[in-house]
Amino acid sequence: MTTAAFPVWPQLFPEVPHLNLVIDEGDNDPIAFSGSPIPIIRLTGESGSGKTWFGMGSIACQVGTLNPPIVIWDYEAGSTYYERQFALARHDMTKPSSPKQAYLEWREHVKAIKPGQYAVAIIDTAEEWEQGLRDYVMENPKEYRYTPGQFADKYGKPSGLYWGAAKGQAKSDLRLLLSKVQIVFVINHLSQVYDDGGIPIKGKKTPKGSQIIGQLATLELWLVGNGQGKPPTGHVRKCRLNILDWSDVDDYGVPAVKPLLPNTLPIATMNALREYLKQPGKGFSVEENKVADPSNMPLTADEKIAAETARMYAEIELSKLHQADEVKINKRKMMNSLIKSGVFMNDAQIGAAVGALKSQGIVFGGDMTLEEYSNHLTAKSREIYPIQFSDPIETPDLPGELPARLTNALQDELEELNA
């Protein structure tokens, strides 16, 4: 019985001389030098910023090619469009009944891959994969030579031993995958950042999931879209690699250490990344050396429209509550709290609703009025963030959305009203 040979895929990154691994204190467990200079690339950013496309741009074959170069585990059915254009081995991870079941299926898929069968693997989104891994580890402490009591306290809070086991499992899984492909792309969505009081910090976001993926990744890029048809800008959140420049040594023969990548990639594509690796240690432009904080970027035009629309309707609702009825007074107080804190329409929720509409081809502009767009936004917001109250106060009829989990400040306010 003969086995069909796989293509010899081209080397996706050039060899980089004098490459040096950077180890940060407290973050010292990377996967590096696993056959590729940059084996694990973590991509994050807003919806539509080009995260999946970045991975697709690493290597491509036309749809119908016998041996696809990319395998993708799709947890949100986001790669169906690419499947019509590119040769992909796509696994639909929306079908398994739970995150843990999806993770177990993922492990079986990886075991079945032959070395060299694919050049690139994509996990989209990684927070879904990671959740399944963490659930599996928590339910199987004996596999890691621990007891259930060592993995969590009596309140169910995971212990340091648990997190160590989860990180070890993730590292083992990714090493196995990297023994069969050149590069693994892990894609993360964004989540809202809250202050110590549970109030959302306006405009502040962070990649979803725990720190495990960030600790294991060699390179982490935060992509910011520049409009349809234009490549995104990439902000380097972390790069574990630098260059030892032996053409620039001190009086004791110690080479200068130079960064492999700038702080900002004005054009963030795989081809642009390859060009940096072809010229290691070269100087960077002023634009490239800019240090931006993409976690605190200004709202897009769509998001501003959504925010202002929601606040406008909240003010209208508030004006209707000026009757002296006790229940309405309570509602008025609660509405004031909502408007003051902005909790009912934070940037992450706006972005999710706007992004979901955009994926359906619904965007503000053209023949669509602000009122029509607001109605779409309202429906999508409530679909994503259903209003849930367990308190006796009547639920306010907002056109915007309320998060299912109220912030601590709002909970305190409600308890005071109910006292």
C-alpha positions in Angstrom: 0.0 0.0 0.0 1.5 3.3 -1.1 0.9 6.6 0.7 0.3 9.8 -1.3 3.3 12.2 -1.0 2.6 15.7 0.3 4.1 18.7 -1.5 7.3 20.2 -0.2 6.1 23.5 1.0 8.4 26.5 0.7 10.1 27.8 3.9 7.7 30.5 5.1 10.3 32.5 6.9 13.9 33.1 5.9 16.7 31.9 8.1 17.8 34.7 10.3 21.5 34.7 11.4 22.4 35.5 15.0 18.8 35.3 16.2 18.5 35.6 20.0 15.6 34.5 22.3 14.3 37.1 24.8 13.1 35.7 28.1 11.0 38.0 30.3 10.8 37.5 34.0 7.6 35.7 35.0 7.0 34.9 31.3 9.7 32.4 30.7 8.1 29.4 29.0 7.9 30.2 25.3 7.9 27.9 22.3 10.7 29.1 20.1 13.2 27.8 17.5 10.7 25.0 16.7 11.7 24.7 13.1 10.7 28.3 12.1 12.1 31.6 13.4 8.6 32.6 14.5 6.6 29.4 15.1 3.6 30.9 17.0 2.0 34.2 16.0 -0.8 35.5 18.1 -3.2 38.0 16.2 -5.7 40.2 17.9 -7.7 43.3 17.0 -11.2 44.5 16.3 -13.7 42.6 14.1 -12.7 43.2 10.4 -9.1 44.2 11.1 -7.7 41.4 9.0 -6.7 38.7 11.6 -7.8 35.7 9.6 -6.6 37.2 6.3 -3.1 37.7 7.8 -2.8 33.9 8.3 -4.3 33.2 4.8 -1.6 35.5 3.4 1.2 33.2 4.6 0.8 30.7 1.7 -2.1 30.0 -0.6 -3.3 27.6 -3.3 -6.4 28.0 -5.4 -9.6 26.2 -4.3 -9.7 22.7 -5.8 -6.0 22.0 -5.2 -5.5 18.4 -4.1 -3.3 19.2 -1.1 -4.3 22.4 0.7 -1.4 24.2 2.5 -3.5 25.5 5.4 -5.5 23.7 8.1 -7.9 25.8 10.1 -10.0 25.1 13.2 -12.9 27.5 12.8 -14.8 28.1 16.1 -17.2 30.8 14.7 -17.7 29.9 11.0 -15.7 32.9 10.0 -13.6 31.2 7.4 -16.4 29.9 5.1 -15.8 32.8 2.7 -12.1 31.9 2.4 -13.1 28.3 1.8 -14.7 29.3 -1.4 -11.5 31.0 -2.6 -8.6 29.1 -1.2 -7.6 25.4 -0.8 -8.2 24.8 2.9 -8.6 21.9 5.3 -11.4 23.5 7.4 -12.7 21.9 10.6 -16.1 23.3 11.7 -15.7 23.6 15.5 -19.2 25.0 16.0 -20.7 21.5 15.8 -19.3 19.9 19.0 -21.7 20.1 22.0 -19.3 21.8 24.4 -15.9 23.6 24.5 -14.3 20.5 26.0 -15.8 18.2 23.3 -14.4 20.6 20.7 -11.0 20.5 22.3 -11.0 16.7 22.4 -11.9 16.6 18.7 -9.1 19.1 18.0 -6.6 16.8 19.7 -7.7 13.9 17.5 -7.4 16.1 14.4 -3.8 17.1 15.3 -2.8 13.5 16.0 -4.0 12.5 12.5 -2.0 15.1 10.7 1.2 13.8 9.0 4.4 15.9 9.3 4.5 18.2 6.3 0.9 17.6 5.3 0.2 21.3 5.9 2.5 24.4 6.1 0.2 26.5 8.3 -2.3 25.9 11.1 -4.8 28.5 12.2 -6.9 28.3 15.5 -9.7 30.8 15.1 -10.6 31.8 17.8 -8.1 30.7 20.4 -10.1 31.7 23.4 -12.7 29.0 22.4 -9.9 26.4 22.0 -8.3 27.5 25.3 -11.7 27.2 27.2 -12.1 23.6 26.1 -8.5 22.8 27.1 -9.0 24.4 30.6 -12.3 22.6 31.1 -10.6 19.3 30.2 -7.7 19.9 32.6 -10.0 20.9 35.5 -12.0 17.8 35.1 -9.0 15.5 34.9 -6.6 16.4 37.8 -5.4 12.8 38.1 -3.9 12.9 34.7 -1.6 15.6 36.0 -0.9 13.8 39.3 -3.1 16.1 41.4 -6.3 15.8 43.3 -9.5 17.8 42.7 -8.8 19.7 45.9 -5.4 20.8 44.6 -6.9 22.3 41.5 -9.5 24.5 43.1 -10.5 25.8 46.5 -13.9 25.1 48.1 -15.3 28.1 46.2 -14.2 26.7 42.9 -11.4 29.2 42.3 -8.6 27.6 40.2 -5.3 27.2 42.0 -1.7 27.9 40.8 -1.2 24.2 40.4 -4.2 24.1 38.0 -2.9 27.0 35.9 0.5 25.4 35.7 -1.1 22.2 34.5 -3.2 24.0 31.9 -0.2 25.9 30.6 1.8 22.7 30.4 -1.0 21.0 28.4 -1.3 23.9 26.0 2.5 23.9 25.5 2.5 20.1 24.8 -0.4 20.5 22.4 1.2 23.3 20.4 4.5 21.5 20.3 2.8 18.5 18.8 1.1 20.7 16.2 4.4 22.4 15.4 6.1 19.1 14.8 3.8 18.8 11.8 3.5 22.4 10.4 5.8 25.4 10.1 3.7 28.1 11.7 0.7 28.2 14.0 -1.5 31.3 14.0 -3.7 31.8 17.1 -6.4 34.4 16.8 -8.1 36.2 19.7 -11.0 38.6 19.8 -11.0 41.6 22.2 -12.8 42.1 25.5 -13.7 45.1 27.6 -11.3 46.1 30.4 -12.9 47.0 33.8 -11.5 48.9 36.7 -11.3 47.6 40.2 -14.8 48.6 40.9 -16.2 46.7 38.0 -16.9 49.8 35.9 -15.9 49.5 32.2 -12.9 51.7 31.2 -14.1 53.6 28.2 -12.2 52.5 25.0 -9.9 50.1 26.9 -9.7 46.6 25.6 -7.5 43.5 25.8 -7.2 40.1 24.0 -9.7 37.6 25.2 -8.6 34.4 27.1 -6.1 33.9 29.8 -2.4 34.7 29.7 -1.4 31.2 28.5 -1.5 31.9 24.8 0.3 35.2 25.2 3.1 33.5 27.2 3.6 30.8 24.6 3.5 33.0 21.5 6.7 34.1 19.8 5.2 37.2 18.3 2.0 39.0 19.1 0.4 41.6 16.8 -2.5 43.9 17.4 -4.0 44.6 14.0 -5.8 47.9 13.2 -7.8 48.0 10.0 -7.2 50.8 7.5 -10.3 50.5 5.4 -11.5 48.0 2.8 -8.8 46.9 0.4 -5.9 48.3 2.5 -3.6 46.2 4.6 -3.9 46.7 8.3 -1.3 48.4 10.6 0.3 46.0 13.2 1.3 47.0 16.7 3.9 44.7 18.1 2.7 43.8 21.6 5.4 41.3 22.1 8.4 39.9 20.1 10.5 37.3 21.8 13.3 37.6 19.3 16.2 40.1 18.8 19.5 40.2 16.9 23.0 39.9 18.1 24.9 42.3 15.8 28.5 41.0 15.5 29.4 43.9 13.3 28.9 46.2 16.2 30.8 45.0 19.3 32.1 46.8 22.4 35.6 46.9 23.7 35.1 43.5 25.2 33.8 41.8 22.1 30.1 41.8 23.2 27.8 42.3 20.3 25.1 45.0 20.3 21.5 43.7 20.8 19.1 45.1 18.2 15.4 44.6 17.8 14.2 42.2 15.1 11.0 44.2 14.5 9.9 47.8 15.1 7.2 48.9 17.5 4.7 49.4 14.6 4.4 47.6 11.3 2.8 50.3 9.0 1.9 47.4 6.6 1.1 44.3 8.6 1.2 41.3 6.2 3.2 38.1 6.1 5.2 39.5 3.1 6.1 42.6 5.1 7.1 40.5 8.0 9.4 38.4 5.8 11.1 41.6 4.6 12.0 42.5 8.1 13.5 39.1 8.7 15.5 39.4 5.4 17.2 42.6 6.8 17.7 41.9 10.5 19.0 44.6 12.7 18.4 47.4 10.2 17.3 50.8 11.4 13.6 51.7 11.6 11.8 54.8 10.5 10.1 57.3 12.8 6.7 55.9 11.9 7.9 52.3 12.7 9.3 53.4 16.0 6.1 54.9 17.2 4.7 53.2 20.3 0.9 53.1 20.1 -1.6 51.7 22.5 -4.1 49.9 20.3 -6.0 48.9 23.4 -7.1 52.5 23.8 -7.9 53.5 20.2 -10.6 56.0 19.4 -14.0 54.7 18.3 -14.8 54.2 14.6 -17.4 56.4 12.9 -19.9 53.5 13.2 -19.2 53.0 16.9 -19.6 56.8 17.6 -23.0 56.8 15.8 -24.0 53.7 17.9 -22.9 55.3 21.1 -24.5 58.6 20.5 -27.7 56.9 19.4 -27.9 54.8 22.5 -27.2 57.7 24.8 -29.8 59.9 23.0 -32.5 57.2 23.5 -31.5 56.8 27.1 -32.0 60.5 27.7 -35.4 60.3 26.0 -36.3 57.4 28.3 -35.1 59.3 31.3 -37.3 62.3 30.4 -40.4 60.0 30.5 -39.7 59.0 34.1 -40.4 62.3 35.8 -43.7 61.1 37.3 -43.8 60.9 41.1 -44.6 57.3 41.2 -42.2 55.4 43.5 -41.4 52.7 40.9 -40.6 55.3 38.3 -38.4 57.3 40.7 -36.4 54.1 41.3 -36.2 53.6 37.5 -35.0 57.1 37.1 -32.2 56.6 39.7 -31.2 53.4 37.9 -31.2 55.1 34.5 -29.0 57.9 35.9 -26.5 55.3 37.2 -26.5 53.6 33.8 -25.9 56.8 31.9 -23.3 58.1 34.3 -21.2 55.0 34.2 -21.9 54.2 30.5 -22.3 50.6 31.5 -25.2 49.9 29.3 -23.3 50.7 26.1 -19.6 50.2 26.5 -17.2 50.2 23.6 -16.8 46.4 23.5 -20.6 45.9 23.2 -20.8 48.6 20.6 -18.0 47.1 18.6 -19.5 43.6 18.8 -22.9 44.8 17.7 -21.5 47.0 14.9 -19.2 44.1 13.8 -22.1 41.6 13.7 -24.2 44.0 11.6 -21.2 44.6 9.3 -20.8 40.8 8.8 -24.4 40.8 7.6 -23.8 43.6 5.2 -25.6 46.2 7.3 -23.6 49.4 7.6 -24.7 53.0 8.1 -24.7 55.2 5.0 -26.1 55.3 1.6 -29.9 55.1 1.7 -30.0 53.9 5.3 -31.2 56.5 7.8 -29.8 56.9 11.3 -33.2 55.7 12.7 -33.1 52.5 10.5 -29.5 51.8 11.5 -30.3 52.4 15.2 -33.2 49.9 14.9 -30.8 47.3 13.5 -28.3 48.1 16.2 -30.9 47.7 18.9 -32.1 44.3 17.7 -28.5 43.0 17.3 -27.5 44.4 20.7 -30.3 42.7 22.5 -29.5 39.5 20.6 -25.9 39.5 21.8 -26.5 41.0 25.2 -30.0 39.9 26.4 -31.3 42.0 29.4 -31.4 39.9 32.6 -32.6 41.2 35.9 -33.4 39.2 39.0 -34.3 42.3 41.2 -37.9 43.4 41.7 -37.4 46.8 39.9 -39.1 46.9 36.6 -36.7 46.4 33.7 -36.2 49.7 31.8 -37.2 49.5 28.2 -33.9 50.6 26.6 -33.3 50.6 22.8 -29.7 49.9 23.6 -28.5 46.8 25.5 -27.6 46.0 29.1 -24.8 43.5 29.8 -26.1 40.3 31.4 -23.7 40.8 34.3 -24.2 44.2 36.0 -21.2 46.0 37.4 -20.5 46.1 41.1 -21.4 49.7 41.2 -24.8 49.2 39.7 -25.5 46.2 41.9 -24.8 48.4 45.0 -27.2 51.0 43.6 -29.9 48.5 43.1 -29.5 47.0 46.6 -29.8 50.5 48.1 -33.0 51.2 46.1 -34.4 47.8 47.3 -33.5 48.5 51.0 
